[in-house]
Amino acid sequence: MATKLNQVIAIEKGVKNRIHSAITELHKNAQKADLYYGFNKTYEPKDEDGETFPPEQKKVILRSNEVLGEMKKLMTEILDITATKDFANMKAAADIKIGSNILAKKVPVPYLLFLEKQLTDLRTFIDKLPILDEADDWKEDKALDVFKTDAIKTHRTQKVEKPIVLYDATDKHPAQTQLITKDEVVGYWNQVKQSGAITRGDKRELLEKVETVLNAVKSAREEANSIEAPKKQVGKDILDYIFNE
């Protein structure tokens, strides 16, 4: 039974993780020179009645031919599964469709993956845009290319010192006064707020459109990945040449 490209993709990550761990461990041990070294040592006393010692031995743990053989086996597997996926990807393509509307024809899988990432980033970008403050009523000003509010009138005050009469003047005493400070309106501000932010509705519409295209790209990728992926065995020939086999 032929293998589908999406099946190869599903197992590829697990295979690569397993092989990467095995190669890492093999690489670490392969550098330990002491593991390649062994000996058998026996003792012969000079005189027949001389002191004797038991033989000593250290076994060879690693053999270079076995280490290289294991590395070849692991690399053959990872080269083959990657080749199976990448060779199939060369033929895997599908249309990006929204209903009957075709946005792009015969788009290859690598570009679909790239496009999916770009659209995901675009969705995040739009989602972070500030919206118009809904506490105000906004109108579009096409001439200035902004939104603006009606003028809001506020007054400006200033502290003014004014005398007040505490006691009126008499024929014997002058009038007694005192300065007091009062806030008096001295003018008016007319403020029109302006904003270049996006409306909540426009932002929601953009996000919905990005999501629609993103779903279409994902569907196209699934369709493209449903093609058959003939097994490729290129690793053996490459590594046979390296290891003179």
C-alpha positions as CSV (number, residue, x, y, z in Angstrom):
1,M,0.0,0.0,0.0
2,A,1.4,3.4,-1.0
3,T,2.3,5.9,1.7
4,K,0.7,9.3,1.6
5,L,2.9,12.4,2.0
6,N,0.9,13.5,5.1
7,Q,1.7,10.1,6.7
8,V,5.4,10.6,6.1
9,I,5.1,14.1,7.6
10,A,3.3,12.7,10.6
11,I,6.1,10.3,11.5
12,E,9.1,12.4,10.3
13,K,9.5,14.5,13.5
14,G,9.4,11.4,15.8
15,V,12.0,9.6,13.6
16,K,14.3,12.6,13.5
17,N,14.0,13.1,17.3
18,R,14.8,9.5,17.9
19,I,17.8,9.4,15.5
20,H,19.1,12.8,16.7
21,S,19.2,11.4,20.3
22,A,20.9,8.2,19.2
23,I,23.5,10.1,17.1
24,T,24.2,12.5,20.0
25,E,24.8,9.6,22.4
26,L,26.9,7.7,19.8
27,H,28.9,10.9,19.0
28,K,29.6,11.4,22.8
29,N,30.8,7.9,23.3
30,A,32.7,7.7,20.1
31,Q,35.1,10.4,21.2
32,K,36.2,8.4,24.4
33,A,39.5,6.9,23.3
34,D,39.6,4.7,26.4
35,L,36.6,2.7,25.3
36,Y,38.5,1.5,22.2
37,Y,41.4,0.3,24.3
38,G,41.8,-3.1,26.0
39,F,44.4,-5.5,27.2
40,N,45.2,-9.0,28.7
41,K,47.9,-9.0,31.2
42,T,49.5,-12.0,33.0
43,Y,52.3,-12.2,35.5
44,E,55.3,-14.6,35.4
45,P,57.4,-14.7,38.6
46,K,61.2,-14.8,38.0
47,D,61.6,-17.7,40.4
48,E,59.4,-20.7,40.7
49,D,58.6,-19.9,44.3
50,G,58.2,-16.2,43.6
51,E,55.0,-14.2,44.3
52,T,52.2,-14.6,41.8
53,F,49.4,-12.3,40.7
54,P,46.1,-13.0,38.9
55,P,45.8,-12.0,35.3
56,E,44.3,-8.6,34.5
57,Q,42.0,-7.8,31.7
58,K,40.2,-4.7,30.2
59,K,37.7,-5.4,27.5
60,V,37.5,-3.4,24.3
61,I,34.1,-1.7,24.5
62,L,34.0,0.2,21.2
63,R,35.2,-0.9,17.8
64,S,35.5,1.8,15.1
65,N,33.9,-0.4,12.4
66,E,30.9,-1.0,14.7
67,V,30.6,2.7,15.6
68,L,30.8,3.8,11.9
69,G,28.3,1.0,11.0
70,E,25.8,2.3,13.6
71,M,26.3,5.9,12.4
72,K,25.7,4.7,8.8
73,K,22.6,2.9,9.8
74,L,21.2,6.0,11.6
75,M,22.1,8.4,8.9
76,T,20.6,6.2,6.2
77,E,17.3,6.2,7.9
78,I,17.2,10.0,8.4
79,L,18.4,10.7,4.8
80,D,15.7,8.4,3.4
81,I,12.7,9.7,5.3
82,T,13.7,13.3,4.5
83,A,14.2,12.4,0.9
84,T,10.8,10.7,0.7
85,K,9.2,13.9,2.1
86,D,11.2,16.4,0.0
87,F,10.9,14.5,-3.3
88,A,7.1,14.2,-2.8
89,N,6.9,17.9,-1.9
90,M,8.3,18.7,-5.3
91,K,5.1,17.4,-6.8
92,A,2.7,18.2,-4.0
93,A,0.6,21.3,-4.9
94,A,-3.0,22.5,-4.6
95,D,-5.2,25.5,-5.3
96,I,-6.0,28.0,-2.6
97,K,-9.8,28.3,-2.8
98,I,-12.5,30.3,-1.0
99,G,-15.7,28.8,-2.3
100,S,-15.5,28.9,-6.1
101,N,-13.0,31.8,-5.9
102,I,-9.4,30.5,-6.6
103,L,-6.8,32.9,-5.1
104,A,-3.8,31.0,-6.3
105,K,-3.4,27.9,-8.5
106,K,-1.2,24.8,-8.0
107,V,0.7,26.2,-5.0
108,P,3.5,23.9,-3.8
109,V,3.6,22.7,-0.2
110,P,6.8,24.7,0.9
111,Y,5.1,27.9,-0.2
112,L,1.9,26.9,1.5
113,L,3.8,26.4,4.7
114,F,5.5,29.8,4.3
115,L,2.2,31.5,3.5
116,E,0.6,30.0,6.6
117,K,3.3,31.4,8.8
118,Q,3.0,34.9,7.2
119,L,-0.8,35.0,7.5
120,T,-0.5,33.9,11.2
121,D,1.9,36.8,11.8
122,L,-0.5,39.2,9.9
123,R,-3.4,38.1,12.1
124,T,-1.3,38.9,15.2
125,F,-0.3,42.3,13.8
126,I,-3.9,43.3,13.0
127,D,-5.2,42.0,16.4
128,K,-2.7,44.3,18.2
129,L,-4.0,47.5,16.4
130,P,-5.7,50.0,18.7
131,I,-9.3,50.8,18.0
132,L,-11.2,54.1,18.3
133,D,-12.2,55.0,21.8
134,E,-15.8,54.0,22.0
135,A,-16.5,56.6,24.7
136,D,-16.6,59.3,22.0
137,D,-18.7,59.7,18.9
138,W,-16.5,59.7,15.8
139,K,-17.1,60.9,12.2
140,E,-14.8,60.2,9.3
141,D,-13.0,63.2,7.9
142,K,-11.9,62.1,4.4
143,A,-10.0,65.3,3.7
144,L,-7.7,64.7,6.7
145,D,-7.9,60.9,6.5
146,V,-8.8,60.7,10.2
147,F,-11.8,60.3,12.4
148,K,-12.9,63.2,14.5
149,T,-15.4,64.2,17.1
150,D,-17.7,67.3,17.3
151,A,-16.1,70.3,19.0
152,I,-16.2,70.1,22.8
153,K,-16.3,73.5,24.5
154,T,-14.6,73.9,27.9
155,H,-13.9,77.1,29.8
156,R,-10.5,78.5,31.0
157,T,-10.4,80.1,34.3
158,Q,-7.9,82.5,35.9
159,K,-7.4,83.5,39.5
160,V,-8.2,87.2,40.0
161,E,-7.8,89.2,43.2
162,K,-10.8,91.4,44.1
163,P,-11.4,93.6,47.1
164,I,-14.4,93.2,49.3
165,V,-15.7,95.7,51.8
166,L,-15.7,94.5,55.4
167,Y,-16.9,97.7,57.0
168,D,-18.3,100.7,55.2
169,A,-16.6,104.1,55.8
170,T,-18.0,106.4,58.5
171,D,-17.3,110.0,59.4
172,K,-14.8,108.6,61.9
173,H,-13.3,105.6,60.2
174,P,-12.3,104.8,56.6
175,A,-13.8,101.7,55.0
176,Q,-12.1,98.4,55.7
177,T,-11.5,96.1,52.7
178,Q,-9.8,92.7,52.1
179,L,-8.5,91.2,48.9
180,I,-9.9,87.8,48.0
181,T,-9.0,85.4,45.1
182,K,-11.7,84.2,42.8
183,D,-11.6,81.8,39.7
184,E,-13.1,83.7,36.9
185,V,-13.8,82.4,33.4
186,V,-11.4,84.2,31.0
187,G,-12.0,82.3,27.8
188,Y,-13.1,79.1,26.1
189,W,-11.4,76.1,24.5
190,N,-13.0,74.4,21.5
191,Q,-11.5,70.9,21.2
192,V,-12.0,68.5,18.3
193,K,-10.4,65.1,19.0
194,Q,-8.8,63.3,16.0
195,S,-7.7,59.7,15.7
196,G,-6.1,57.5,13.1
197,A,-7.1,54.3,14.9
198,I,-9.2,51.5,13.3
199,T,-12.8,51.0,14.1
200,R,-13.8,47.8,15.9
201,G,-15.9,46.7,13.0
202,D,-13.2,47.2,10.4
203,K,-10.7,45.3,12.6
204,R,-13.1,42.4,13.1
205,E,-13.7,42.2,9.3
206,L,-10.0,42.2,8.6
207,L,-9.4,39.4,11.1
208,E,-12.3,37.4,9.7
209,K,-10.8,37.7,6.2
210,V,-7.3,36.7,7.3
211,E,-8.8,33.7,9.1
212,T,-10.8,32.7,6.0
213,V,-7.6,32.8,3.8
214,L,-5.6,31.0,6.5
215,N,-8.1,28.2,6.6
216,A,-8.1,28.0,2.8
217,V,-4.3,27.7,2.9
218,K,-4.5,24.9,5.5
219,S,-7.0,23.1,3.4
220,A,-4.8,23.4,0.4
221,R,-1.9,22.1,2.3
222,E,-3.9,19.1,3.5
223,E,-5.0,18.4,-0.1
224,A,-1.5,18.7,-1.4
225,N,-0.1,16.4,1.3
226,S,-2.6,13.7,0.4
227,I,-0.6,12.7,-2.7
228,E,1.4,9.4,-2.7
229,A,5.0,9.6,-1.5
230,P,7.1,6.8,-3.1
231,K,9.8,5.7,-0.7
232,K,13.2,7.1,-1.6
233,Q,16.3,5.2,-0.6
234,V,19.2,7.5,-1.4
235,G,21.1,7.2,1.9
236,K,22.6,3.8,1.3
237,D,24.3,4.8,-2.0
238,I,25.6,8.0,-0.6
239,L,27.0,6.4,2.6
240,D,28.3,3.3,0.7
241,Y,30.5,5.6,-1.3
242,I,31.8,7.3,1.9
243,F,32.5,4.1,3.7
244,N,33.9,2.2,0.6
245,E,31.2,-0.5,0.6
